[in-house]
């Protein structure tokens, strides 16, 4: 049996799904600590997109709403809206991604993070998926 939160390895062409994160049905993740959520796209999403060539993110101070667009990501395959997993004020943006779009593909849960949101309604986290539910979702989509 495989370790919880993984569906194999990258070498096998299978995605990484860290156990400690929350996931939206739209393939964004949230790492929650001290009332803030760091947000990015999942390993599954970056794999579906392919190489990222353009990214548009909000600026610090913007308000984002759960389930609504907070940016745009463009890859060699598609252009997609980024949908916020939680509502709140953007308190930090990963400006380094502008010069290092490859981080989104190479390290989506690390250097590839996109924004940090000061959450207005921490209970919204309860509407997100844990690692097991997210693995189930992506297996249904394949």
C-alpha positions, 0 to 999 in steps of 0.5 A: 500500500502506498503512503497516504497523500501520494499516488506513486512518484513523479518518475511513475508519472503520478502526482504528489499530494501532501497530507498537510494541505487542503485542496479545492476541486479546481486544483488549488491548494492551501497551506493554513497557519495562523489565520493565513493561507498560502495558495498555489496550484497542485502538482496534478494541475501543473502536470495537466497544464504543461510548461507555464509561460505566463502568470497574472496574480493579484497585488497585495491588498486585493481581496479574493473570494473563495471560488472566484478568479484571482489570476490567470495562468497560461501554459503551452497547452491552455489558458486557465483562471486561478480560483481562490480556495478561501476568501480574504485579503492578499497579504503577500504575492510571490513576485519571484515567479515572474522570473521563475515560472518553471518553479510552478512546474518543478516545485508547486508546493514549495517555490511555486506558491502564488499568494498568501491570503489573510482569511476572512472566514477560516471555516471555509477550510471545512469546504475544501478536500483533504489529501485522500478526497483530493486523490479520489477526485483526480482519479475520477477525472482521469 
